[in-house]
Amino acid sequence: MDEICTSTTFPWYFLKDTTFLDEPSKYNNQTSFSHVLMMDYEVVSHEYPYFESALKIISQQAEQPFTDIYRARLGLLYPDGKAHHTPHVDFEFPHTVALYYVNGGDGDTHFFENSMTINKATPSKGRMIVFDGLRKHASSSPTKGVRIALNVNYKPRVS
């Protein structure tokens, strides 16, 4: 997956703010690059076939139904010298997050309670963390190179 994401032909899209905020935050809107594979349960990327088998494995390991993938998004961060980005939740409804670290770059994921960091997950290539999507969290940029993560949001489908 690392080779696909770092290929010169892989399309990355610029974000003014890593957390998709429309207005400035006290964290100074950290820019990044993104590639959305799925949104609203639908495939939205021509690159999706390269990731489908990985998404099936991630779903199995996360103990989540593959058919419940609400969004799958790749994020690429460059060094920015900040402690972390804006604390947030991906969506305001109940969901589960599986965060898969694609490469070996650093850049912890911070977890918050009452605006204080209470826990951190340090990336390593192939590591995955699964957590309640309503838990406030924030990415941080690597100190060198790039940090690439695949963020998969699961929301049970309503029949």
N, CA and C of each residue as an Amber inpcrd file, in Angstrom:
protein
   477
   0.8230000  -1.1890000   0.0000000   0.0000000   0.0000000   0.0000000
   0.8750000   1.2650000   0.0000000   1.9820000   1.2180000   0.7190000
   2.8990000   2.3630000   0.7750000   3.3660000   2.7570000  -0.6330000
   3.6920000   1.7500000  -1.4430000   4.1890000   2.0250000  -2.8040000
   3.1140000   2.6900000  -3.6620000   1.8720000   2.2810000  -3.4870000
   0.7730000   2.8820000  -4.2490000   0.6110000   4.3440000  -3.8450000
   0.5700000   4.5850000  -2.5370000   0.3260000   5.9400000  -2.0230000
   1.4570000   6.9200000  -2.3180000   2.6700000   6.4120000  -2.4890000
   3.8090000   7.3030000  -2.7560000   4.2130000   7.3080000  -4.2290000
   3.4230000   6.6620000  -5.0510000   3.6750000   6.6670000  -6.4920000
   3.4900000   8.0870000  -7.0340000   4.2350000   8.4230000  -8.0540000
   4.1050000   9.7530000  -8.6670000   2.7810000   9.9140000  -9.4110000
   2.0560000   8.8230000  -9.6130000   0.7820000   8.9230000 -10.3240000
  -0.4310000   8.8800000  -9.3800000  -0.1930000   8.7010000  -8.0640000
  -1.3240000   8.6360000  -7.1360000  -1.8550000  10.0360000  -6.8750000
  -3.1750000  10.2550000  -7.0450000  -3.7470000  11.5970000  -6.8590000
  -4.0220000  11.9450000  -5.3970000  -3.3370000  12.9660000  -4.9150000
  -3.5770000  13.5160000  -3.5850000  -4.2360000  14.8720000  -3.7550000
  -5.1340000  15.2250000  -2.8350000  -5.8870000  16.4650000  -2.9270000
  -5.5960000  17.3340000  -1.7070000  -5.3060000  18.5910000  -1.9680000
  -4.9160000  19.5450000  -0.9340000  -6.0870000  19.9050000  -0.0280000
  -5.8300000  19.9250000   1.2800000  -6.8220000  20.3780000   2.2650000
  -6.2770000  21.6070000   2.9810000  -7.0730000  22.6480000   3.0650000
  -6.6570000  23.8300000   3.8220000  -6.5410000  23.5100000   5.2960000
  -7.3440000  22.5520000   5.7650000  -7.2800000  22.1120000   7.1540000
  -7.4430000  20.6030000   7.2100000  -6.5320000  19.9540000   7.9080000
  -6.5120000  18.5020000   8.0240000  -7.8380000  17.9340000   8.5070000
  -8.5560000  18.6770000   9.3510000  -9.8050000  18.1790000   9.9280000
 -11.0330000  18.6930000   9.1870000 -10.8530000  19.2430000   7.9960000
 -11.9500000  19.7150000   7.1520000 -12.6940000  20.9080000   7.7520000
 -12.0530000  21.6760000   8.6220000 -12.6980000  22.8680000   9.1870000
 -12.7820000  23.9540000   8.1320000 -13.8750000  24.6820000   8.1330000
 -14.0400000  25.7920000   7.1960000 -13.5130000  27.1080000   7.7470000
 -13.3570000  27.1630000   9.0610000 -12.8970000  28.4070000   9.6800000
 -11.6490000  28.1390000  10.5140000 -10.8300000  29.1490000  10.7270000
  -9.5980000  28.9620000  11.4950000  -9.8610000  28.4840000  12.9260000
  -8.9340000  27.6810000  13.4360000  -9.0100000  27.2490000  14.8280000
  -7.7610000  27.7560000  15.5340000  -7.7160000  27.5760000  16.8460000
  -6.5350000  28.0130000  17.5910000  -5.3090000  27.1810000  17.2320000
  -5.5030000  26.1050000  16.4620000  -4.3860000  25.2520000  16.0510000
  -3.8160000  25.6630000  14.7050000  -4.2620000  26.8050000  14.1750000
  -3.6860000  27.4040000  12.9690000  -3.8540000  26.5870000  11.6980000
  -4.9710000  25.9140000  11.5610000  -5.3010000  25.2000000  10.3260000
  -4.1030000  24.5340000   9.6460000  -3.7740000  23.3500000  10.0380000
  -2.6730000  22.6230000   9.4450000  -3.1100000  22.0290000   8.1100000
  -2.3700000  22.3210000   7.0680000  -2.6870000  21.8030000   5.7460000
  -2.2190000  20.3570000   5.6240000  -2.8310000  19.6450000   4.6900000
  -2.4330000  18.2650000   4.4290000  -2.9650000  17.8650000   3.0650000
  -2.8130000  16.5920000   2.7520000  -3.3470000  16.0380000   1.5180000
  -4.2360000  14.8600000   1.8580000  -5.2530000  14.6560000   1.0350000
  -6.2390000  13.6230000   1.3080000  -6.6260000  12.9190000   0.0230000
  -7.0940000  11.6980000   0.1780000  -7.6820000  10.9770000  -0.9500000
  -8.8340000  10.1370000  -0.3820000 -10.0540000  10.4830000  -0.7240000
 -11.2270000   9.7640000  -0.2430000 -11.5180000   8.6110000  -1.1960000
 -11.5560000   7.3980000  -0.6280000 -11.8530000   6.1940000  -1.4080000
 -13.3460000   5.8910000  -1.4210000 -13.9910000   6.0810000  -0.2620000
 -15.4270000   5.8230000  -0.1160000 -16.0550000   6.9340000   0.7150000
 -17.3120000   7.2750000   0.3810000 -18.0710000   8.2410000   1.1610000
 -19.5350000   7.8630000   1.0710000 -20.2330000   7.9300000   2.1940000
 -21.6550000   7.5570000   2.2550000 -21.8770000   6.1440000   1.7150000
 -20.9930000   5.2340000   2.0860000 -21.0300000   3.8170000   1.7110000
 -20.7200000   3.5590000   0.2320000 -20.4350000   4.5880000  -0.5220000
 -20.2150000   4.4500000  -1.9630000 -18.7570000   4.6800000  -2.3350000
 -18.2800000   3.9260000  -3.3140000 -16.9390000   4.1310000  -3.8540000
 -16.9300000   5.4500000  -4.6200000 -15.9380000   6.3130000  -4.3350000
 -15.8560000   7.6150000  -4.9990000 -14.5010000   7.8330000  -5.6770000
 -13.6470000   6.8230000  -5.6490000 -12.3050000   6.9730000  -6.2090000
 -12.0190000   5.9000000  -7.2570000 -11.3640000   6.3140000  -8.3220000
 -10.9170000   5.3480000  -9.3410000  -9.7990000   4.4650000  -8.7960000
  -9.1720000   4.8760000  -7.6960000  -8.0790000   4.1140000  -7.0860000
  -8.5880000   3.0230000  -6.1380000  -9.8750000   3.0030000  -5.8660000
 -10.4650000   2.0660000  -4.9090000 -10.0540000   0.6040000  -5.1260000
 -10.0350000   0.0890000  -6.3540000  -9.6940000  -1.3360000  -6.5320000
  -8.3440000  -1.7310000  -5.9210000  -7.3980000  -0.7990000  -5.8420000
  -6.0910000  -1.0900000  -5.2460000  -6.1780000  -1.2790000  -3.7290000
  -7.2690000  -0.8160000  -3.1230000  -7.4080000  -0.8260000  -1.6640000
  -8.5040000  -1.7570000  -1.1560000  -9.3010000  -2.3150000  -2.0530000
 -10.4540000  -3.1090000  -1.6170000 -10.0570000  -4.2940000  -0.7360000
  -9.0460000  -5.0410000  -1.1240000  -8.6630000  -6.2010000  -0.3040000
  -8.1240000  -5.7520000   1.0600000  -7.3800000  -4.6520000   1.0930000
  -6.8910000  -4.1280000   2.3770000  -8.0560000  -3.6960000   3.2570000
  -9.0660000  -3.0690000   2.6820000 -10.2330000  -2.6520000   3.4510000
 -10.9890000  -3.8550000   4.0100000 -11.0220000  -4.9390000   3.2690000
 -11.6730000  -6.1570000   3.7740000 -10.9040000  -6.7240000   4.9640000
  -9.5840000  -6.7340000   4.8730000  -8.7500000  -7.2330000   5.9840000
  -8.8650000  -6.3090000   7.1980000  -8.8120000  -5.0030000   6.9620000
  -8.9570000  -4.0270000   8.0520000 -10.3040000  -4.2240000   8.7420000
 -11.3630000  -4.3990000   7.9710000 -12.6990000  -4.6140000   8.5420000
 -12.7370000  -5.8760000   9.3900000 -12.1380000  -6.9240000   8.8890000
 -12.1040000  -8.1900000   9.6410000 -11.3430000  -8.0040000  10.9480000
 -10.1710000  -7.3870000  10.8860000  -9.3540000  -7.1780000  12.0850000
 -10.0220000  -6.2220000  13.0690000 -10.7760000  -5.2640000  12.5540000
 -11.4790000  -4.2990000  13.4040000 -12.8010000  -4.8710000  13.9210000
 -13.1330000  -6.0730000  13.4650000 -14.3890000  -6.7350000  13.8350000
 -15.5950000  -5.8680000  13.4690000 -15.5320000  -5.3220000  12.2580000
 -16.6060000  -4.4910000  11.7220000 -17.0190000  -5.0470000  10.3610000
 -18.3200000  -5.0040000  10.0390000 -18.7530000  -5.4710000   8.7250000
 -18.1860000  -4.5940000   7.6070000 -17.6310000  -5.2170000   6.6060000
 -17.0950000  -4.5040000   5.4460000 -18.1750000  -3.6250000   4.8160000
 -19.4100000  -4.0940000   4.8220000 -20.5130000  -3.3470000   4.2150000
 -20.8970000  -2.1090000   5.0140000 -20.3520000  -1.9640000   6.2280000
 -20.6470000  -0.7890000   7.0630000 -19.5990000   0.3140000   6.9290000
 -18.7110000   0.2110000   5.9390000 -17.7440000   1.3000000   5.7400000
 -18.4990000   2.5160000   5.2260000 -18.5760000   3.5340000   6.0700000
 -19.2570000   4.7740000   5.7170000 -18.3170000   5.6970000   4.9320000
 -17.0610000   5.7600000   5.4000000 -16.0480000   6.5560000   4.6970000
 -14.6980000   5.8850000   4.8580000 -13.9060000   5.9180000   3.8090000
 -12.5090000   5.4700000   3.8560000 -11.6840000   6.5750000   3.2110000
 -10.7200000   7.1070000   3.9880000  -9.9460000   8.2620000   3.5290000
  -8.4810000   8.0940000   3.8750000  -7.6280000   8.3310000   2.9140000
  -6.1850000   8.3680000   3.1400000  -5.7830000   9.7980000   3.4720000
  -4.8730000   9.9450000   4.4180000  -4.3610000  11.2620000   4.7710000
  -2.8480000  11.2540000   4.7140000  -2.2770000  12.3150000   4.1730000
  -0.8290000  12.4560000   4.0680000  -0.4280000  13.7690000   4.7270000
   0.4490000  13.6690000   5.7240000   0.9030000  14.8350000   6.4750000
   2.4000000  15.0430000   6.3080000   2.7910000  16.3000000   6.1770000
   4.1960000  16.7030000   6.1460000   4.5570000  17.3220000   7.4970000
   5.8500000  17.4110000   7.8260000   6.2370000  18.0740000   9.0830000
   5.7110000  19.5020000   9.1350000   5.2050000  19.8910000  10.3090000
   4.7390000  21.2730000  10.4820000   5.1640000  21.8710000  11.8190000
   5.8280000  21.0890000  12.6780000   6.3330000  21.6090000  13.9450000
   5.2870000  21.8170000  15.0240000   4.0410000  21.4810000  14.7570000
   2.9730000  21.6490000  15.7490000   2.9070000  20.4270000  16.6650000
   2.4370000  20.6270000  17.8930000   2.2950000  19.5170000  18.8440000
   1.2550000  18.5190000  18.3500000   0.1470000  19.0340000  17.8340000
  -0.8940000  18.1960000  17.2250000  -1.8620000  19.1050000  16.4890000
  -2.7410000  18.4970000  15.7150000  -3.7290000  19.2550000  14.9520000
  -4.9970000  19.4460000  15.7890000  -6.0250000  19.9900000  15.2000000
  -7.2580000  20.3150000  15.9080000  -7.9550000  19.0580000  16.4420000
  -8.2140000  18.9970000  17.7460000  -8.9880000  17.8740000  18.2920000
 -10.3960000  17.8740000  17.6780000 -10.8750000  16.6910000  17.3230000
 -12.1430000  16.5890000  16.6200000 -12.7140000  15.1770000  16.7160000
 -13.9360000  15.0180000  16.2460000 -14.5060000  13.7120000  15.9440000
 -14.7820000  13.7410000  14.4430000 -14.6780000  12.5950000  13.7950000
 -14.8530000  12.5690000  12.3400000 -16.2910000  12.8800000  11.9450000
 -17.2460000  12.3420000  12.7050000 -18.6700000  12.5750000  12.4570000
 -19.3700000  12.7230000  13.7980000 -20.4870000  13.4100000  13.8150000
 -21.2210000  13.6760000  15.0520000 -22.2130000  12.5690000  15.4090000
 -22.2440000  11.4850000  14.6780000 -23.1250000  10.3610000  14.9810000
 -22.2760000   9.1800000  15.4430000 -22.8720000   8.2060000  16.1440000
 -22.0980000   7.0470000  16.6050000 -21.4410000   6.3090000  15.4330000
 -20.1550000   6.0420000  15.5750000 -19.4090000   5.3040000  14.5600000
 -18.1370000   4.7470000  15.1920000 -17.4920000   3.8670000  14.4640000
 -16.2270000   3.2700000  14.8930000 -15.1580000   3.6840000  13.9010000
 -13.9600000   3.9530000  14.4040000 -12.8340000   4.3290000  13.5510000
 -11.7720000   3.2400000  13.6040000 -11.3010000   2.8370000  12.4360000
 -10.1070000   2.0040000  12.3220000  -9.0700000   2.8780000  11.6230000
  -7.9660000   3.1330000  12.2910000  -6.9050000   3.9710000  11.7440000
  -5.7030000   3.0830000  11.4750000  -5.3850000   2.9130000  10.1960000
  -4.3000000   2.0350000   9.7580000  -3.1310000   2.9020000   9.2920000
  -1.9650000   2.6810000   9.8840000  -0.7780000   3.4570000   9.5180000
  -0.0760000   2.7940000   8.3340000  -0.0950000   3.4920000   7.2110000
   0.4020000   2.9450000   5.9450000   1.9220000   2.8790000   5.9040000
   2.5860000   3.8860000   6.4450000   4.0460000   3.9010000   6.3580000
   4.6700000   4.0030000   7.7500000   5.9750000   4.0700000   7.7890000
   6.6990000   4.0590000   9.0550000   7.0020000   5.4290000   9.6210000
   6.3770000   6.4770000   9.0890000   6.6370000   7.8140000   9.6110000
   6.0810000   7.9890000  11.0080000   6.6410000   8.9350000  11.7550000
   6.1080000   9.2170000  13.0830000   4.9560000  10.2050000  12.9690000
   4.4710000  10.6910000  14.0690000   3.3200000  11.5940000  14.0940000
   2.1900000  10.9190000  14.8490000   2.2070000  11.0700000  16.1680000
   1.2440000  10.3820000  17.0320000  -0.1920000  10.7920000  16.7460000
  -1.1150000   9.9080000  17.1240000  -2.5300000  10.2360000  17.1940000
  -2.8140000  10.4910000  18.6730000  -3.3490000  11.6480000  18.9880000
  -3.6330000  12.0470000  20.3680000  -5.1090000  11.8230000  20.6610000
  -5.3890000  11.3680000  21.8790000  -6.7630000  11.1920000  22.3410000
  -6.9900000  12.1360000  23.5090000  -8.1710000  12.7500000  23.5520000
  -8.4440000  13.8190000  24.5090000  -9.6130000  13.5140000  25.4240000
  -9.5270000  14.0960000  26.6030000 -10.6280000  14.1390000  27.5460000
 -10.5510000  15.5000000  28.2010000 -11.6370000  16.2660000  28.1290000
 -11.6590000  17.6180000  28.6920000 -10.5110000  18.4800000  28.1770000
 -10.2680000  18.4410000  26.8880000  -9.2410000  19.2140000  26.1840000
  -7.8020000  18.9140000  26.6090000  -7.5910000  17.8380000  27.3240000
  -6.2430000  17.4190000  27.7190000  -5.9140000  16.1030000  27.0300000
  -4.6880000  15.9980000  26.4860000  -4.2580000  14.7330000  25.9090000
  -4.1430000  13.7140000  27.0250000  -4.8340000  12.5980000  26.8860000
  -4.7530000  11.5660000  27.9160000  -4.0570000  10.3010000  27.4190000
  -3.9090000  10.1940000  26.1060000  -3.3050000   8.9950000  25.5450000
  -2.7970000   9.3100000  24.1480000  -1.7880000   8.5730000  23.7050000
  -1.2510000   8.7400000  22.3590000  -1.0250000   7.3650000  21.7430000
  -1.2110000   7.2950000  20.4300000  -0.8610000   6.0940000  19.6780000
   0.2420000   6.4980000  18.7120000   1.3630000   5.7970000  18.7880000
   2.4980000   6.0930000  17.9100000   2.4380000   5.1890000  16.6920000
   2.4640000   5.7790000  15.5020000   2.3600000   4.9680000  14.2930000
   3.5860000   4.0960000  14.0560000   3.3440000   2.9720000  13.4600000
   4.3940000   2.1630000  12.8530000   3.7400000   1.4680000  11.6790000
   4.5060000   1.2280000  10.6480000   3.9640000   0.6680000   9.4060000
   3.1850000  -0.6100000   9.7000000   1.9260000  -0.6500000   9.2390000
   1.0870000  -1.8220000   9.4020000   0.3140000  -1.8780000  10.7110000
   0.5210000  -0.9170000  11.6050000  -0.2030000  -0.9080000  12.8720000
  -1.5950000  -0.3230000  12.6400000  -2.5760000  -0.8320000  13.4070000
  -3.9320000  -0.3240000  13.3170000  -4.4720000  -0.1150000  14.7230000
  -5.1930000   0.9800000  14.9030000  -5.8970000   1.2050000  16.1640000
  -7.3790000   1.3480000  15.8420000  -8.2100000   0.8660000  16.7430000
  -9.6620000   0.9360000  16.5730000 -10.2140000   1.6400000  17.8010000
 -11.0960000   2.6180000  17.5890000 -11.6480000   3.3540000  18.7230000
 -13.0320000   3.8930000  18.4050000 -13.7360000   4.2710000  19.4580000
 -15.0620000   4.8770000  19.3570000 -14.9140000   6.2110000  18.6280000
 -15.6430000   6.3830000  17.5400000 -15.5230000   7.5840000  16.7260000
 -15.9730000   8.8580000  17.4090000 -16.6960000   8.7470000  18.5140000
 -17.1120000   9.9460000  19.2410000 -16.0630000  10.3880000  20.2550000
 -14.9490000   9.6740000  20.2950000 -13.8310000  10.0690000  21.1590000
 -13.0000000  11.1260000  20.4360000 -12.8130000  12.2630000  21.0850000
 -12.0560000  13.3550000  20.4720000 -10.6020000  12.9290000  20.2780000
 -10.0750000  13.2000000  19.0840000  -8.7050000  12.8130000  18.7550000
  -8.1020000  13.8430000  17.8000000  -6.8000000  13.7440000  17.6030000
  -6.1050000  14.6480000  16.6850000  -4.8600000  13.9660000  16.1530000
  -4.5970000  14.1920000  14.8920000  -3.3500000  13.7030000  14.3020000
  -2.2330000  14.6680000  14.6550000  -1.0150000  14.2340000  14.4180000
   0.1270000  15.1430000  14.4680000   1.0330000  14.7910000  13.3060000
   1.7540000  15.7790000  12.8480000   2.6150000  15.5770000  11.6850000
   3.9210000  14.9140000  12.0780000   4.5540000  14.2760000  11.1160000
   5.8510000  13.6520000  11.4090000   6.9270000  14.7150000  11.6090000
   8.0320000  14.3020000  12.2080000   9.1590000  15.2220000  12.3620000
  10.0010000  15.2690000  11.1000000   9.9030000  14.2210000  10.2790000
  10.5930000  14.1930000   8.9730000   9.8170000  13.2500000   8.0640000
   9.9950000  13.4070000   6.7690000   9.2810000  12.5610000   5.8210000
   7.7940000  12.8510000   5.8300000   6.9980000  11.8210000   5.5610000
   5.5470000  11.9700000   5.5510000   4.9040000  10.9080000   6.4260000
   3.7150000  11.2010000   6.8990000   2.8950000  10.2440000   7.6500000
   1.6710000   9.9760000   6.7850000   1.4460000   8.7070000   6.4600000
   0.2770000   8.3230000   5.6660000  -0.5580000   7.3580000   6.5010000
  -1.8400000   7.6700000   6.6380000  -2.7480000   6.8130000   7.3880000
  -4.0340000   6.6260000   6.5860000  -4.6260000   5.4580000   6.7500000
  -5.9260000   5.1600000   6.1560000  -6.9450000   5.1720000   7.2800000
  -7.8650000   6.1130000   7.2240000  -8.9040000   6.2840000   8.2340000
 -10.1840000   5.6650000   7.6880000 -10.6950000   4.6360000   8.3800000
 -11.9180000   3.9550000   7.9500000 -12.9810000   4.1790000   9.0150000
 -14.0890000   4.7790000   8.6140000 -15.1960000   5.0510000   9.5300000
 -16.3270000   4.0620000   9.2450000 -16.7660000   3.3820000  10.2950000
 -17.8500000   2.4050000  10.1780000 -19.1040000   2.9420000  10.8460000
 -20.2010000   2.8460000  10.1170000 -21.5160000   3.2250000  10.6430000
 -22.4820000   2.1330000  10.2140000 -23.1340000   1.4820000  11.1740000
 -24.0740000   0.4330000  10.7860000 -25.1540000   0.9690000   9.8430000
 -25.4190000   0.1990000   8.7940000 -26.4810000   0.5900000   7.8480000
 -27.8320000   0.3140000   8.4830000 -28.7620000   1.1800000   8.2060000
 -30.1280000   0.9840000   8.7000000 -30.9000000   0.2640000   7.6100000
 -31.5030000  -0.8470000   7.9680000 -32.2520000  -1.6390000   6.9690000
 -33.5690000  -1.0000000   6.6430000
